[in-house]
Each structure stands twice: as C-alpha cells, then as structure tokens.
Amino acid sequence: MTSYEDILLEPVLSEKANLLREEGKYVFKVAPAATKIQIKEAVRRLFNVHPISCTVMVVAPKPKSQRGRSGFTASWKKAIVRLPKDEKISIFEGV
C-alpha cells in the first residue's frame, strides 16, 4: 500500500452502519489487499483517533438482472473499526 487514502476507499452509509455508529463502530469500504493492522493505522492517522479493534470481512457478490441479462455485483472488502466511547470521527457527523 502506498498511502493511507489508498487503504480506506469510502465510508459505508447504510442503515445498519448508522446503527453501528451509535455504538462507536465505523464501517469502511477498504482495499482488497488491506490487513487489519493497516486499516487501524490508516484510521488512526487520517482521523486522529485511537481504534480499539478492527473486524474485516469480504462481502460476497449478489445476483442482479437488468433488461433480461443476468450477472453479479462485484465483491468488496468491508472493515468495522471500533473506537473508544469518548472519540468520534467527524466526517460522519451530520450524515
């Protein structure tokens, strides 16, 4: 990995991710080759917080059909980063 911006691709903004955020857990779409240690370090450096833990999973492709053609969505890697109760990531405020 070259930079921390290359590890964290984008935040996940879904209903389930919003509920997790209330518990101090933040969900990100991450690079497929990123490890837990790299993800925690990227969150620490980019947002100036101290992650406690990181859970990583690969989201499986889902079947989709459009105009009579069928296929699958792309698989992607998701990370859930847990922060201490007194810390927040400011980009999620007001979302």
Steps between C-alpha positions, in 0.01 A plus 500: 500500500629842411292733716230491765248647254554191280403269790171666601301536178172644632269493802198270488178697551220252558235454767699226670820709489310793655384279787856374554627859509287562811700220668831662403562274199577646158467309172731552201545351156870411488758383247487123434863451604474703825566326833346575840819667620520722191133598533537593870811705423326679210202592721735616775703721266221641282244577773728552805320238712614184683327187364443215747424223253437428134277232348548424131271306265458445127151581374395233251368589155121511462302392193354787297300514179436793270314503167489124479872455566622348822828537684652572836610809691868524587625364833665752734677512836337664803660605828323586826725710725411541869603817684501592870176653631646851523622514137309564177591538133389843386419414134199300619351787702186636334467207260 
